[in-house]
């Protein structure tokens, strides 16, 4: 059966690509420190030697809209085009085409349904920066086949936090039951406290540094019980109006397992958000 070679969770800041490639007066003062952290983070995936990437993210109303909003969707296609025009214009993100792993996608869909998750699917999914940003930071060669999984963190009614954890646990079981000897890295991106378009968007730190510190501790220590005791759909409005993206971190904690301590933990406090990076090796740190 397939092996989960690494479980990786991070934020997905769309300005990293522009900041990291800028030169001269256009290069922001925090770029070098950010690049150093990303290069160390990238090495955690490289060491895992994956063959396939399962990638969890959320569509930012690019392809999915209120006329048809699935709660959980699996992309099943031979390739996926990446990034939309506004992401090119606003963030400088490049257009990308990523290969797909259709057999694993089909396995997750069929067995996910049997496990109690009514997963939607798309054979024509175009992915946005929640998927392409971790490709840029972790695997810029963009040479590994992917299975994208989208979650609804934007359009109520949303699944509850515990449902995200349950899906994470299920994804891990499904990957580990996939016939073959492939090494699979499961990667998910989300948010800590985040404000979009509100009065706290461009503060000195993220909109709620206290929440950010607690969230990093929960994730790093695998404290699912402590996290779920405090985090609800209602409570996630308080740290910032877009903080429901934290539920994708909860999903990844479900993949890693309750009590699983991350093997790599790092973060960076930028002027309006806190970036965070976590890696777990379920079978021990690779040599």
C-alpha positions as CSV (number, residue, x, y, z in Angstrom):
1,X,0.0,0.0,0.0
2,X,1.0,3.6,-0.4
3,X,3.0,5.3,2.3
4,X,2.3,8.8,3.8
5,X,5.8,10.1,3.5
6,X,5.0,13.5,5.0
7,X,2.2,15.6,6.3
8,X,2.7,19.4,5.6
9,X,0.6,22.4,6.6
10,X,1.2,26.0,6.0
11,X,-0.3,29.4,5.2
12,X,-0.4,30.4,1.6
13,X,0.6,34.0,1.2
14,X,0.1,35.0,-2.5
15,X,2.7,37.7,-2.3
16,X,5.6,35.4,-1.5
17,X,6.4,34.8,-5.2
18,X,6.7,38.5,-6.0
19,X,8.6,39.3,-2.8
20,X,11.1,36.4,-3.3
21,X,11.8,37.3,-7.0
22,X,12.0,41.1,-6.6
23,X,15.4,42.8,-6.9
24,X,16.8,46.2,-6.1
25,X,14.6,48.8,-4.7
26,X,11.5,46.6,-5.4
27,X,12.7,43.9,-3.0
28,X,10.9,44.3,0.4
29,X,13.1,44.4,3.5
30,X,11.6,41.1,4.9
31,X,12.2,39.2,1.7
32,X,15.6,37.6,2.6
33,X,14.3,36.3,5.9
34,X,11.2,35.0,4.3
35,X,13.1,33.2,1.6
36,X,15.4,31.6,4.2
37,X,12.5,30.2,6.1
38,X,10.8,28.9,2.9
39,X,14.0,27.2,1.8
40,X,14.3,25.4,5.1
41,X,10.6,24.4,4.8
42,X,11.1,23.2,1.3
43,X,13.8,20.8,2.4
44,X,11.3,19.0,4.7
45,X,9.4,17.9,1.6
46,X,12.5,17.1,-0.4
47,X,13.7,14.8,2.3
48,X,10.4,12.9,2.2
49,X,11.1,11.9,-1.4
50,X,7.4,11.9,-2.5
51,X,6.0,10.5,-5.7
52,X,2.6,12.1,-5.4
53,X,1.1,15.2,-3.7
54,X,-2.4,15.3,-2.2
55,X,-3.1,19.0,-1.8
56,X,-5.8,20.5,0.3
57,X,-6.9,24.1,-0.2
58,X,-9.9,26.4,-0.8
59,X,-11.1,28.1,-3.9
60,X,-11.2,31.9,-3.4
61,X,-14.5,32.3,-5.4
62,X,-12.5,31.9,-8.6
63,X,-14.2,28.8,-10.0
64,X,-16.8,27.9,-7.4
65,X,-19.5,30.4,-6.7
66,X,-22.8,30.6,-4.9
67,X,-24.7,28.9,-7.8
68,X,-22.8,25.7,-7.0
69,X,-20.7,25.5,-3.8
70,X,-19.6,22.0,-2.8
71,X,-18.4,21.5,0.8
72,X,-15.6,19.2,-0.2
73,X,-14.5,18.6,-3.8
74,X,-11.8,16.4,-5.3
75,X,-10.1,17.3,-8.6
76,X,-9.9,14.3,-10.9
77,X,-8.1,15.2,-14.2
78,X,-4.9,14.4,-16.1
79,X,-3.7,18.0,-15.6
80,X,-4.7,21.2,-13.8
81,X,-4.3,24.7,-15.0
82,X,-3.3,27.1,-12.3
83,X,-3.9,30.7,-11.3
84,X,-6.5,33.2,-12.5
85,X,-6.1,36.5,-14.1
86,X,-6.6,38.6,-11.0
87,X,-3.8,36.5,-9.3
88,X,-1.5,37.2,-12.1
89,X,-2.4,40.9,-12.0
90,X,-2.5,41.5,-8.2
91,X,0.2,39.0,-7.0
92,X,2.4,38.5,-10.0
93,X,1.7,34.7,-9.9
94,X,2.7,32.8,-13.0
95,X,0.3,30.6,-15.0
96,X,1.0,27.0,-14.2
97,X,0.0,23.5,-15.5
98,X,0.3,20.7,-13.0
99,X,0.0,17.0,-13.7
100,X,-2.8,15.1,-12.0
101,X,-2.9,11.6,-10.4
102,X,-6.3,10.3,-11.6
103,X,-6.0,6.9,-10.0
104,X,-5.5,8.2,-6.5
105,X,-8.3,10.8,-7.1
106,X,-10.6,8.0,-8.1
107,X,-9.6,5.9,-5.1
108,X,-10.3,8.8,-2.7
109,X,-13.6,9.5,-4.3
110,X,-14.9,6.0,-4.3
111,X,-13.7,5.1,-0.9
112,X,-14.5,8.5,0.6
113,X,-18.1,8.0,-0.4
114,X,-18.1,4.6,1.3
115,X,-16.6,6.2,4.4
116,X,-19.4,8.6,4.8
117,X,-18.2,11.7,2.9
118,X,-20.4,12.8,0.0
119,X,-17.4,14.2,-2.0
120,X,-18.0,16.3,-5.1
121,X,-15.6,16.0,-8.0
122,X,-14.5,18.0,-11.0
123,X,-12.9,16.8,-14.2
124,X,-12.3,20.5,-15.2
125,X,-11.0,22.1,-12.1
126,X,-8.7,25.1,-12.4
127,X,-6.7,25.7,-9.2
128,X,-5.9,28.9,-7.5
129,X,-3.2,30.2,-5.1
130,X,-4.2,27.9,-2.2
131,X,-2.7,25.1,-4.3
132,X,-0.2,26.9,-6.4
133,X,1.4,28.8,-3.6
134,X,2.6,25.6,-1.8
135,X,3.8,24.3,-5.1
136,X,5.9,27.5,-5.5
137,X,7.2,27.3,-1.9
138,X,7.7,23.5,-1.6
139,X,8.1,22.1,-5.1
140,X,8.9,24.8,-7.6
141,X,9.8,22.3,-10.2
142,X,6.1,21.5,-10.3
143,X,7.0,18.0,-11.5
144,X,4.9,15.7,-9.3
145,X,1.3,14.6,-10.0
146,X,-1.3,16.1,-7.6
147,X,-4.7,15.4,-6.3
148,X,-6.3,18.7,-5.3
149,X,-9.0,18.7,-2.6
150,X,-11.0,21.9,-2.1
151,X,-12.9,22.7,1.1
152,X,-15.5,25.4,1.7
153,X,-14.3,27.9,4.2
154,X,-16.0,31.0,2.7
155,X,-19.7,30.4,1.9
156,X,-22.1,29.6,4.7
157,X,-23.3,27.2,5.7
158,X,-19.9,25.8,6.4
159,X,-19.0,22.4,7.8
160,X,-18.1,22.5,11.5
161,X,-14.5,22.3,12.6
162,X,-14.8,18.7,13.8
163,X,-15.9,17.7,10.3
164,X,-12.7,19.0,8.9
165,X,-10.7,16.9,11.4
166,X,-12.8,13.9,10.4
167,X,-12.1,14.4,6.8
168,X,-8.4,14.7,7.5
169,X,-8.4,11.4,9.3
170,X,-10.3,9.9,6.4
171,X,-7.9,11.2,3.8
172,X,-5.0,9.6,5.6
173,X,-6.7,6.3,5.8
174,X,-7.6,6.4,2.1
175,X,-4.1,7.3,1.0
176,X,-2.7,4.5,3.1
177,X,-5.2,2.0,1.5
178,X,-4.2,3.0,-2.0
179,X,-2.6,-0.1,-3.7
180,X,1.0,0.3,-4.7
181,X,4.3,1.5,-3.2
182,X,3.9,5.2,-3.9
183,X,5.2,7.7,-1.4
184,X,2.5,10.4,-0.9
185,X,2.9,13.7,0.8
186,X,-0.3,15.3,2.0
187,X,-0.1,19.1,2.0
188,X,-2.7,21.5,3.2
189,X,-2.8,25.3,3.4
190,X,-5.0,27.7,5.4
191,X,-5.0,30.8,7.5
192,X,-4.2,31.9,11.0
193,X,-6.0,35.1,12.0
194,X,-6.9,36.9,8.8
195,X,-8.8,40.1,8.0
196,X,-9.7,40.8,4.4
197,X,-11.2,44.2,3.5
198,X,-11.8,45.1,7.1
199,X,-10.4,47.6,9.5
200,X,-7.7,45.2,10.9
201,X,-6.3,44.1,7.5
202,X,-3.1,46.1,7.4
203,X,-2.0,46.3,11.0
204,X,1.5,45.9,12.4
205,X,0.8,42.2,12.9
206,X,-1.9,39.8,12.0
207,X,-5.3,40.9,13.3
208,X,-5.1,38.7,16.4
209,X,-1.6,37.8,17.6
210,X,-3.0,36.0,20.7
211,X,-5.0,33.7,18.5
212,X,-2.0,33.1,16.2
213,X,0.2,32.1,19.1
214,X,-2.4,29.7,20.5
215,X,-3.1,28.3,17.0
216,X,0.6,27.6,16.4
217,X,0.9,25.8,19.8
218,X,-2.2,23.7,19.0
219,X,-0.9,22.6,15.6
220,X,2.7,22.0,16.7
221,X,1.7,19.9,19.7
222,X,-1.2,18.1,18.0
223,X,-3.6,19.4,20.6
224,X,-6.8,18.6,18.8
225,X,-8.9,18.4,22.0
226,X,-7.7,21.7,23.2
227,X,-8.3,23.3,19.9
228,X,-11.7,21.9,19.3
229,X,-12.7,23.0,22.8
230,X,-12.2,26.6,21.8
231,X,-12.7,26.8,18.1
232,X,-16.3,27.0,16.7
233,X,-17.8,28.5,13.6
234,X,-18.9,31.5,15.7
235,X,-15.6,31.9,17.5
236,X,-13.6,32.1,14.2
237,X,-15.3,35.4,13.4
238,X,-13.5,37.0,16.3
239,X,-9.8,36.9,15.2
240,X,-10.6,38.2,11.8
241,X,-13.3,38.0,9.1
242,X,-11.4,35.4,7.1
243,X,-10.1,33.2,9.9
244,X,-12.4,30.3,9.0
245,X,-9.4,29.2,6.8
246,X,-8.0,27.9,10.0
247,X,-10.2,24.9,9.6
248,X,-7.9,23.6,6.9
249,X,-5.2,23.5,9.5
250,X,-7.6,21.5,11.6
251,X,-8.0,19.1,8.7
252,X,-4.3,18.7,8.5
253,X,-4.1,18.1,12.3
254,X,-6.6,15.3,11.6
255,X,-4.2,13.9,8.9
256,X,-1.2,14.1,11.3
257,X,-3.2,12.5,14.2
258,X,-4.2,13.6,17.6
259,X,-1.1,14.2,19.8
260,X,1.3,14.1,16.8
261,X,4.0,16.7,17.4
262,X,5.3,18.4,14.3
263,X,8.9,17.6,13.3
264,X,9.4,21.1,11.8
265,X,7.7,24.3,13.1
266,X,8.5,27.8,11.9
267,X,6.7,31.1,11.6
268,X,7.2,34.6,10.4
269,X,5.4,37.7,11.6
270,X,4.7,40.0,8.6
271,X,3.1,43.4,8.7
272,X,-0.5,42.1,8.3
273,X,-0.4,38.4,8.9
274,X,1.6,35.6,10.6
275,X,2.9,32.9,8.3
276,X,3.4,29.4,9.7
277,X,5.0,26.2,8.5
278,X,4.6,22.7,9.9
279,X,5.9,19.2,8.8
280,X,5.2,15.8,10.3
281,X,7.0,12.5,9.3
282,X,4.6,9.7,10.3
283,X,7.3,7.1,9.8
284,X,10.2,9.0,11.4
285,X,12.4,11.8,10.1
286,X,14.1,10.6,6.9
287,X,17.8,10.1,7.0
